[in-house]
């Protein structure tokens, strides 16, 4: 291996891979929870839904649209004061988490809203006619019926987050992006860039495979 990749330090590469997996894993979990909450609120406060409230829906929609429209690299810079206040530093994999979550949750929230809109209105009306509370409808109807779409959506979002971690790494967050930039690009070590890219691709393929597998198991159609 050293013959073909003379500049690759495999221990450093492994540490960078763990940092990327850490940033991706934590941000995906947080995005899944926050995205479902935001998407559910967007759906429920929409027209002809259980909590119809146009002002609230407009405000939530505006916030979601604003944050999902900001380019991620700019969002990282904008959130530096907040990140420093929250974590005491703007460097390292933990410091990348606020920007990763804030950047991905609104994007996923829209996918959640779309998934909920695809549910047959008759199923919701049937639950209401049987006296089901809003909480029961959310937990017993909306979430189970939309789960294949939710998993498919978080799979797409997780893959986007892997790309976000690479961008965050370029400005000091650590991970494979940081390694590819500092060693591969700045030191002209193309073998380091190649291996980092291959590992990122493997991570993406694994995420896609797991997401597709779970979605196929949940989809009853």
ZADO-1210 file (C-alpha; in nm, 4 decimals, padded with zeros to 6 digits):
<atoms>
<atom x="00.0000" y="00.0000" z="00.0000" code="UNK" pos="1"/>
<atom x="00.2854" y="00.2390" z="00.0851" code="UNK" pos="2"/>
<atom x="00.4211" y="00.1907" z="-00.2661" code="UNK" pos="3"/>
<atom x="00.0997" y="00.3180" z="-00.4292" code="UNK" pos="4"/>
<atom x="00.0019" y="00.5723" z="-00.1622" code="UNK" pos="5"/>
<atom x="00.3311" y="00.7011" z="-00.0192" code="UNK" pos="6"/>
<atom x="00.1835" y="01.0120" z="00.1448" code="UNK" pos="7"/>
<atom x="-00.1116" y="00.8437" z="00.3176" code="UNK" pos="8"/>
<atom x="-00.0824" y="00.8069" z="00.6939" code="UNK" pos="9"/>
<atom x="-00.3467" y="00.5410" z="00.7582" code="UNK" pos="10"/>
<atom x="-00.3770" y="00.6216" z="01.1287" code="UNK" pos="11"/>
<atom x="-00.4524" y="00.9864" z="01.0495" code="UNK" pos="12"/>
<atom x="-00.6896" y="00.8740" z="00.7738" code="UNK" pos="13"/>
<atom x="-00.8757" y="00.6503" z="01.0206" code="UNK" pos="14"/>
<atom x="-00.9024" y="00.9338" z="01.2750" code="UNK" pos="15"/>
<atom x="-01.0385" y="01.1640" z="01.0031" code="UNK" pos="16"/>
<atom x="-01.2908" y="00.8967" z="00.9019" code="UNK" pos="17"/>
<atom x="-01.4108" y="00.8655" z="01.2622" code="UNK" pos="18"/>
<atom x="-01.4495" y="01.2437" z="01.2828" code="UNK" pos="19"/>
<atom x="-01.6575" y="01.2461" z="00.9641" code="UNK" pos="20"/>
<atom x="-01.8744" y="00.9599" z="01.0911" code="UNK" pos="21"/>
<atom x="-01.9191" y="01.1391" z="01.4254" code="UNK" pos="22"/>
<atom x="-02.0260" y="01.4670" z="01.2615" code="UNK" pos="23"/>
<atom x="-02.2568" y="01.2867" z="01.0198" code="UNK" pos="24"/>
<atom x="-02.4121" y="01.0575" z="01.2816" code="UNK" pos="25"/>
<atom x="-02.4893" y="01.3245" z="01.5417" code="UNK" pos="26"/>
<atom x="-02.6183" y="01.5738" z="01.2858" code="UNK" pos="27"/>
<atom x="-02.8396" y="01.3115" z="01.1163" code="UNK" pos="28"/>
<atom x="-03.0017" y="01.2170" z="01.4484" code="UNK" pos="29"/>
<atom x="-03.0616" y="01.5802" z="01.5446" code="UNK" pos="30"/>
<atom x="-03.1853" y="01.6647" z="01.1941" code="UNK" pos="31"/>
<atom x="-03.4252" y="01.3694" z="01.1979" code="UNK" pos="32"/>
<atom x="-03.5868" y="01.4857" z="01.5231" code="UNK" pos="33"/>
<atom x="-03.5916" y="01.8602" z="01.4504" code="UNK" pos="34"/>
<atom x="-03.6939" y="01.8064" z="01.0881" code="UNK" pos="35"/>
<atom x="-03.9914" y="01.5923" z="01.1872" code="UNK" pos="36"/>
<atom x="-04.1010" y="01.8512" z="01.4451" code="UNK" pos="37"/>
<atom x="-04.0737" y="02.1391" z="01.1964" code="UNK" pos="38"/>
<atom x="-04.2284" y="01.9406" z="00.9120" code="UNK" pos="39"/>
<atom x="-04.5127" y="01.8236" z="01.1334" code="UNK" pos="40"/>
<atom x="-04.5834" y="02.1825" z="01.2418" code="UNK" pos="41"/>
<atom x="-04.5792" y="02.2977" z="00.8796" code="UNK" pos="42"/>
<atom x="-04.8276" y="02.0257" z="00.7883" code="UNK" pos="43"/>
<atom x="-05.0585" y="02.0565" z="01.0884" code="UNK" pos="44"/>
<atom x="-05.0850" y="02.4373" z="01.0675" code="UNK" pos="45"/>
<atom x="-05.1481" y="02.4256" z="00.6919" code="UNK" pos="46"/>
<atom x="-05.4815" y="02.4807" z="00.5237" code="UNK" pos="47"/>
<atom x="-05.7602" y="02.2352" z="00.6200" code="UNK" pos="48"/>
<atom x="-05.5382" y="02.0502" z="00.8691" code="UNK" pos="49"/>
<atom x="-05.5754" y="01.9809" z="01.2417" code="UNK" pos="50"/>
<atom x="-05.4073" y="02.2976" z="01.3721" code="UNK" pos="51"/>
<atom x="-05.4822" y="02.5273" z="01.0772" code="UNK" pos="52"/>
<atom x="-05.3187" y="02.8609" z="01.1550" code="UNK" pos="53"/>
<atom x="-05.2026" y="03.0698" z="00.8620" code="UNK" pos="54"/>
<atom x="-04.9838" y="03.3214" z="01.0561" code="UNK" pos="55"/>
<atom x="-04.7956" y="03.0453" z="01.2385" code="UNK" pos="56"/>
<atom x="-04.7601" y="02.8433" z="00.9193" code="UNK" pos="57"/>
<atom x="-04.6285" y="03.1491" z="00.7353" code="UNK" pos="58"/>
<atom x="-04.3690" y="03.2256" z="01.0044" code="UNK" pos="59"/>
<atom x="-04.2442" y="02.8657" z="01.0274" code="UNK" pos="60"/>
<atom x="-04.2388" y="02.8394" z="00.6481" code="UNK" pos="61"/>
<atom x="-04.0388" y="03.1614" z="00.6184" code="UNK" pos="62"/>
<atom x="-03.7799" y="03.0470" z="00.8756" code="UNK" pos="63"/>
<atom x="-03.7437" y="02.7111" z="00.7019" code="UNK" pos="64"/>
<atom x="-03.7088" y="02.8716" z="00.3594" code="UNK" pos="65"/>
<atom x="-03.4505" y="03.1236" z="00.4788" code="UNK" pos="66"/>
<atom x="-03.2190" y="02.8723" z="00.6451" code="UNK" pos="67"/>
<atom x="-03.2416" y="02.6117" z="00.3719" code="UNK" pos="68"/>
<atom x="-03.1593" y="02.8767" z="00.1114" code="UNK" pos="69"/>
<atom x="-02.8331" y="02.9956" z="00.2712" code="UNK" pos="70"/>
<atom x="-02.5266" y="02.8263" z="00.1148" code="UNK" pos="71"/>
<atom x="-02.3688" y="02.6001" z="00.3750" code="UNK" pos="72"/>
<atom x="-02.0239" y="02.7577" z="00.3655" code="UNK" pos="73"/>
<atom x="-02.1808" y="03.0987" z="00.4371" code="UNK" pos="74"/>
<atom x="-02.3997" y="02.9508" z="00.7117" code="UNK" pos="75"/>
<atom x="-02.0896" y="02.8220" z="00.8909" code="UNK" pos="76"/>
<atom x="-01.9436" y="03.1729" z="00.8926" code="UNK" pos="77"/>
<atom x="-02.2718" y="03.3303" z="01.0071" code="UNK" pos="78"/>
<atom x="-02.2967" y="03.0849" z="01.2964" code="UNK" pos="79"/>
<atom x="-01.9392" y="03.1313" z="01.4206" code="UNK" pos="80"/>
<atom x="-02.0439" y="03.3702" z="01.7059" code="UNK" pos="81"/>
<atom x="-02.3239" y="03.1336" z="01.8125" code="UNK" pos="82"/>
<atom x="-02.0982" y="02.8275" z="01.7889" code="UNK" pos="83"/>
<atom x="-01.8228" y="02.9978" z="01.9886" code="UNK" pos="84"/>
<atom x="-02.0739" y="03.1073" z="02.2552" code="UNK" pos="85"/>
<atom x="-02.2258" y="02.7593" z="02.2736" code="UNK" pos="86"/>
<atom x="-01.9106" y="02.5454" z="02.2616" code="UNK" pos="87"/>
<atom x="-01.6288" y="02.7871" z="02.3375" code="UNK" pos="88"/>
<atom x="-01.4535" y="02.7161" z="02.0062" code="UNK" pos="89"/>
<atom x="-01.5070" y="02.7316" z="01.6324" code="UNK" pos="90"/>
<atom x="-01.2545" y="02.4574" z="01.5533" code="UNK" pos="91"/>
<atom x="-01.3092" y="02.0812" z="01.5598" code="UNK" pos="92"/>
<atom x="-01.5799" y="01.8316" z="01.4761" code="UNK" pos="93"/>
<atom x="-01.8105" y="01.9377" z="01.7612" code="UNK" pos="94"/>
<atom x="-01.7969" y="02.2999" z="01.6449" code="UNK" pos="95"/>
<atom x="-01.9322" y="02.1926" z="01.3051" code="UNK" pos="96"/>
<atom x="-02.2489" y="02.0399" z="01.4530" code="UNK" pos="97"/>
<atom x="-02.4589" y="02.3586" z="01.4972" code="UNK" pos="98"/>
<atom x="-02.4083" y="02.4607" z="01.1338" code="UNK" pos="99"/>
<atom x="-02.4678" y="02.1060" z="01.0086" code="UNK" pos="100"/>
<atom x="-02.7936" y="02.0750" z="01.2011" code="UNK" pos="101"/>
<atom x="-02.9203" y="02.4255" z="01.1231" code="UNK" pos="102"/>
<atom x="-02.8359" y="02.3750" z="00.7576" code="UNK" pos="103"/>
<atom x="-02.9974" y="02.0323" z="00.7211" code="UNK" pos="104"/>
<atom x="-03.3043" y="02.0410" z="00.9508" code="UNK" pos="105"/>
<atom x="-03.5033" y="02.2962" z="00.7421" code="UNK" pos="106"/>
<atom x="-03.4220" y="02.1031" z="00.4235" code="UNK" pos="107"/>
<atom x="-03.5455" y="01.7806" z="00.5801" code="UNK" pos="108"/>
<atom x="-03.8512" y="01.9576" z="00.7288" code="UNK" pos="109"/>
<atom x="-03.9790" y="02.0307" z="00.3787" code="UNK" pos="110"/>
<atom x="-03.9323" y="01.6661" z="00.2842" code="UNK" pos="111"/>
<atom x="-04.1278" y="01.5660" z="00.5945" code="UNK" pos="112"/>
<atom x="-04.4080" y="01.8039" z="00.5003" code="UNK" pos="113"/>
<atom x="-04.4222" y="01.6574" z="00.1497" code="UNK" pos="114"/>
<atom x="-04.4326" y="01.3047" z="00.2924" code="UNK" pos="115"/>
<atom x="-04.7202" y="01.3941" z="00.5242" code="UNK" pos="116"/>
<atom x="-04.9157" y="01.5565" z="00.2411" code="UNK" pos="117"/>
<atom x="-04.9041" y="01.2290" z="00.0495" code="UNK" pos="118"/>
<atom x="-05.1081" y="01.0532" z="00.3200" code="UNK" pos="119"/>
<atom x="-05.4647" y="00.9762" z="00.2134" code="UNK" pos="120"/>
<atom x="-05.6907" y="01.2373" z="00.3740" code="UNK" pos="121"/>
<atom x="-05.9531" y="00.9665" z="00.4222" code="UNK" pos="122"/>
<atom x="-05.7294" y="00.7847" z="00.6721" code="UNK" pos="123"/>
<atom x="-05.6977" y="01.1016" z="00.8831" code="UNK" pos="124"/>
<atom x="-06.0721" y="01.1722" z="00.8605" code="UNK" pos="125"/>
<atom x="-06.1505" y="00.8148" z="00.9654" code="UNK" pos="126"/>
<atom x="-05.9315" y="00.8516" z="01.2733" code="UNK" pos="127"/>
<atom x="-06.1001" y="01.1848" z="01.3596" code="UNK" pos="128"/>
<atom x="-06.4476" y="01.0349" z="01.3176" code="UNK" pos="129"/>
<atom x="-06.3586" y="00.7637" z="01.5684" code="UNK" pos="130"/>
<atom x="-06.2732" y="01.0304" z="01.8262" code="UNK" pos="131"/>
<atom x="-05.8946" y="01.0038" z="01.8064" code="UNK" pos="132"/>
<atom x="-05.7084" y="01.2924" z="01.9669" code="UNK" pos="133"/>
<atom x="-05.4521" y="01.4967" z="01.7778" code="UNK" pos="134"/>
<atom x="-05.1719" y="01.3174" z="01.9602" code="UNK" pos="135"/>
<atom x="-05.3148" y="00.9796" z="01.8664" code="UNK" pos="136"/>
<atom x="-05.3503" y="01.0855" z="01.5028" code="UNK" pos="137"/>
<atom x="-04.9879" y="01.2036" z="01.4962" code="UNK" pos="138"/>
<atom x="-04.8419" y="00.8887" z="01.6552" code="UNK" pos="139"/>
<atom x="-05.0794" y="00.6275" z="01.5170" code="UNK" pos="140"/>
<atom x="-05.1605" y="00.7652" z="01.1716" code="UNK" pos="141"/>
<atom x="-04.9337" y="01.0418" z="01.0423" code="UNK" pos="142"/>
<atom x="-04.5933" y="00.9063" z="01.1470" code="UNK" pos="143"/>
<atom x="-04.6553" y="00.5372" z="01.0594" code="UNK" pos="144"/>
<atom x="-04.8165" y="00.6196" z="00.7241" code="UNK" pos="145"/>
<atom x="-04.5403" y="00.8593" z="00.6222" code="UNK" pos="146"/>
<atom x="-04.2472" y="00.6594" z="00.7608" code="UNK" pos="147"/>
<atom x="-04.1211" y="00.5252" z="00.4225" code="UNK" pos="148"/>
<atom x="-04.1080" y="00.8832" z="00.2917" code="UNK" pos="149"/>
<atom x="-03.9440" y="01.0035" z="00.6140" code="UNK" pos="150"/>
<atom x="-03.6709" y="00.7390" z="00.5926" code="UNK" pos="151"/>
<atom x="-03.6169" y="00.8069" z="00.2233" code="UNK" pos="152"/>
<atom x="-03.5915" y="01.1779" z="00.3018" code="UNK" pos="153"/>
<atom x="-03.3427" y="01.1362" z="00.5862" code="UNK" pos="154"/>
<atom x="-03.1325" y="00.9138" z="00.3606" code="UNK" pos="155"/>
<atom x="-03.1046" y="01.1937" z="00.1043" code="UNK" pos="156"/>
<atom x="-03.0361" y="01.4432" z="00.3832" code="UNK" pos="157"/>
<atom x="-02.7687" y="01.2215" z="00.5404" code="UNK" pos="158"/>
<atom x="-02.5861" y="01.2006" z="00.2078" code="UNK" pos="159"/>
<atom x="-02.6022" y="01.5795" z="00.1790" code="UNK" pos="160"/>
<atom x="-02.4630" y="01.6042" z="00.5326" code="UNK" pos="161"/>
<atom x="-02.1613" y="01.3951" z="00.4356" code="UNK" pos="162"/>
<atom x="-02.0891" y="01.6601" z="00.1731" code="UNK" pos="163"/>
<atom x="-02.1459" y="01.9332" z="00.4297" code="UNK" pos="164"/>
<atom x="-01.8898" y="01.7745" z="00.6647" code="UNK" pos="165"/>
<atom x="-01.6332" y="01.7850" z="00.3845" code="UNK" pos="166"/>
<atom x="-01.6971" y="02.1580" z="00.3385" code="UNK" pos="167"/>
<atom x="-01.6846" y="02.2148" z="00.7144" code="UNK" pos="168"/>
<atom x="-01.3556" y="02.0248" z="00.7259" code="UNK" pos="169"/>
<atom x="-01.2014" y="02.2681" z="00.4800" code="UNK" pos="170"/>
<atom x="-01.2301" y="02.5463" z="00.7402" code="UNK" pos="171"/>
<atom x="-01.1042" y="02.3520" z="01.0398" code="UNK" pos="172"/>
<atom x="-01.3819" y="02.1159" z="01.1496" code="UNK" pos="173"/>
<atom x="-01.1685" y="01.8063" z="01.1021" code="UNK" pos="174"/>
<atom x="-01.2699" y="01.4933" z="00.9175" code="UNK" pos="175"/>
<atom x="-01.1926" y="01.3737" z="00.5676" code="UNK" pos="176"/>
<atom x="-01.2630" y="01.7133" z="00.4122" code="UNK" pos="177"/>
<atom x="-01.0030" y="01.8753" z="00.6343" code="UNK" pos="178"/>
<atom x="-00.7523" y="01.6019" z="00.5506" code="UNK" pos="179"/>
<atom x="-00.8145" y="01.6262" z="00.1770" code="UNK" pos="180"/>
<atom x="-00.7750" y="02.0037" z="00.1835" code="UNK" pos="181"/>
<atom x="-00.4786" y="02.0462" z="00.4202" code="UNK" pos="182"/>
<atom x="-00.2754" y="01.7474" z="00.3044" code="UNK" pos="183"/>
<atom x="-00.4132" y="01.6632" z="-00.0391" code="UNK" pos="184"/>
<atom x="-00.4624" y="02.0112" z="-00.1850" code="UNK" pos="185"/>
<atom x="-00.2283" y="02.2438" z="00.0023" code="UNK" pos="186"/>
<atom x="00.0625" y="01.9957" z="00.0041" code="UNK" pos="187"/>
<atom x="-00.0186" y="01.8592" z="-00.3425" code="UNK" pos="188"/>
<atom x="-00.0519" y="01.5021" z="-00.2107" code="UNK" pos="189"/>
<atom x="-00.3008" y="01.3674" z="-00.4599" code="UNK" pos="190"/>
<atom x="-00.3023" y="01.0164" z="-00.3128" code="UNK" pos="191"/>
<atom x="-00.4367" y="01.1577" z="00.0164" code="UNK" pos="192"/>
<atom x="-00.7174" y="01.3350" z="-00.1707" code="UNK" pos="193"/>
<atom x="-00.7954" y="01.0160" z="-00.3648" code="UNK" pos="194"/>
<atom x="-00.8218" y="00.7931" z="-00.0560" code="UNK" pos="195"/>
<atom x="-01.0282" y="01.0518" z="00.1343" code="UNK" pos="196"/>
<atom x="-01.2647" y="01.0765" z="-00.1629" code="UNK" pos="197"/>
<atom x="-01.2978" y="00.6982" z="-00.1913" code="UNK" pos="198"/>
<atom x="-01.3821" y="00.6684" z="00.1802" code="UNK" pos="199"/>
<atom x="-01.6452" y="00.9429" z="00.1489" code="UNK" pos="200"/>
<atom x="-01.7973" y="00.7578" z="-00.1478" code="UNK" pos="201"/>
<atom x="-01.8067" y="00.4341" z="00.0534" code="UNK" pos="202"/>
<atom x="-01.9847" y="00.6143" z="00.3394" code="UNK" pos="203"/>
<atom x="-02.2397" y="00.7548" z="00.0920" code="UNK" pos="204"/>
<atom x="-02.3007" y="00.4134" z="-00.0670" code="UNK" pos="205"/>
<atom x="-02.3501" y="00.2510" z="00.2749" code="UNK" pos="206"/>
<atom x="-02.5968" y="00.5217" z="00.3827" code="UNK" pos="207"/>
<atom x="-02.7900" y="00.4828" z="00.0567" code="UNK" pos="208"/>
<atom x="-02.8002" y="00.1036" z="00.0899" code="UNK" pos="209"/>
<atom x="-02.9237" y="00.1157" z="00.4509" code="UNK" pos="210"/>
<atom x="-03.1825" y="00.3822" z="00.3673" code="UNK" pos="211"/>
<atom x="-03.3146" y="00.1902" z="00.0665" code="UNK" pos="212"/>
<atom x="-03.3294" y="-00.1337" z="00.2663" code="UNK" pos="213"/>
<atom x="-03.5271" y="00.0206" z="00.5545" code="UNK" pos="214"/>
<atom x="-03.7590" y="00.2042" z="00.3163" code="UNK" pos="215"/>
<atom x="-03.8360" y="-00.1152" z="00.1236" code="UNK" pos="216"/>
<atom x="-03.9183" y="-00.2962" z="00.4497" code="UNK" pos="217"/>
<atom x="-04.1520" y="-00.0191" z="00.5684" code="UNK" pos="218"/>
<atom x="-04.3283" y="00.0437" z="00.2380" code="UNK" pos="219"/>
<atom x="-04.6433" y="-00.1708" z="00.2342" code="UNK" pos="220"/>
<atom x="-04.7512" y="-00.0702" z="-00.1163" code="UNK" pos="221"/>
</atoms>
